[in-house]
């Protein structure tokens, strides 16, 4: 049944996955004054430039996933971004109570995003 809609499904998947990262990157620009000290406290050297690099990766790779060209390399770049960013911002092992639960949810969400990008790569989308 879904085979008849494969192109439409991939179209929607690329927009949803890529759009999440474009949105997050733009949101991170607004939150940079909070994020830079947080990253520095987690031991990230040159936290400001590292944040800028991450934002550029989120926005550019997210846009490439949405638009279609170089989807697989852009998806792979975002998987690498998730591998670096997830333990930094969703470190549930360092927290207790509701904060721990929220960080576990973020961690699991990022794992799911990585799975979505792997599916795009496998589809050759």
C-alpha positions in Angstrom: 0.0 0.0 0.0 2.7 2.5 1.0 4.8 1.6 -2.1 2.5 3.8 -4.2 3.4 6.8 -2.0 7.1 6.2 -1.5 8.1 9.5 -3.1 5.5 11.5 -1.1 6.6 9.8 2.2 10.3 10.5 1.5 9.3 14.1 0.7 7.5 14.5 4.0 10.3 12.7 5.9 13.0 15.0 4.5 11.0 18.1 5.4 10.2 16.9 8.9 13.8 15.7 9.8 15.6 18.6 8.1 13.1 21.2 9.4 13.7 20.0 12.9 17.3 20.9 12.6 16.8 24.2 10.8 14.4 25.2 13.6 16.8 24.0 16.3 19.7 25.8 14.7 17.8 29.1 14.5 16.6 28.6 18.1 20.2 28.0 19.2 21.2 31.4 17.8 18.6 33.0 20.1 19.9 30.9 23.1 23.6 31.3 22.5 24.1 33.4 25.7 22.8 30.4 27.7 24.4 27.7 25.6 28.0 28.9 25.5 28.5 28.9 29.2 26.7 25.5 29.4 29.0 24.0 26.8 32.1 25.5 28.5 31.0 24.0 31.8 30.8 20.6 30.1 34.4 21.0 29.0 34.0 22.0 25.4 37.1 24.0 24.3 36.3 27.2 22.4 32.6 26.9 23.3 31.6 30.0 21.3 33.1 28.9 18.0 32.0 25.3 18.6 28.4 26.5 19.0 28.6 28.5 15.8 30.0 25.5 13.9 27.1 23.4 15.3 24.5 26.0 14.3 25.9 26.2 10.8 25.9 22.4 10.5 22.3 22.2 11.8 21.0 24.9 9.4 23.0 24.0 6.3 22.6 20.2 6.6 19.0 20.5 7.6 18.3 22.7 4.6 20.1 20.2 2.3 18.0 17.3 3.7 14.9 19.4 3.0 15.9 20.4 -0.5 17.2 17.0 -1.5 20.7 17.5 -2.9 23.3 15.7 -1.0 20.7 14.2 1.4 22.9 11.2 2.5 26.0 13.3 3.3 23.9 15.9 5.1 22.1 13.2 7.0 25.4 11.6 8.0 26.6 15.0 9.2 23.6 15.4 11.3 24.1 12.0 12.8 27.6 13.0 13.8 26.2 16.2 15.2 23.8 14.1 17.3 26.6 11.8 18.5 28.5 14.8 19.8 25.5 17.0 21.1 23.3 14.3 22.7 25.6 13.4 25.6 26.4 17.0 26.1 22.9 18.3 26.4 20.9 15.2 27.4 23.2 13.9 30.1 20.5 12.2 32.1 23.0 10.2 34.1 24.0 13.4 35.9 20.4 14.3 37.0 17.6 13.1 39.2 13.8 13.4 39.3 11.9 15.3 36.6 15.1 16.8 35.1 16.4 13.3 34.6 13.2 12.2 32.9 13.2 15.3 30.6 16.8 14.5 29.6 16.1 10.9 29.0 13.3 12.0 26.7 15.7 14.3 24.8 18.2 11.5 24.6 15.7 9.0 23.2 14.4 11.6 20.8 17.8 12.2 19.4 18.4 8.5 19.0 15.1 8.4 17.0 16.2 11.3 14.9 19.5 9.4 14.1 17.3 6.4 13.1 15.3 8.6 10.7 18.5 9.9 9.1 19.8 6.3 8.8 16.6 5.4 7.0 17.0 8.4 4.6 20.5 7.3 3.9 19.4 3.7 3.3 16.7 4.9 0.9 19.2 6.9 -1.1 16.9 9.9 -0.6 
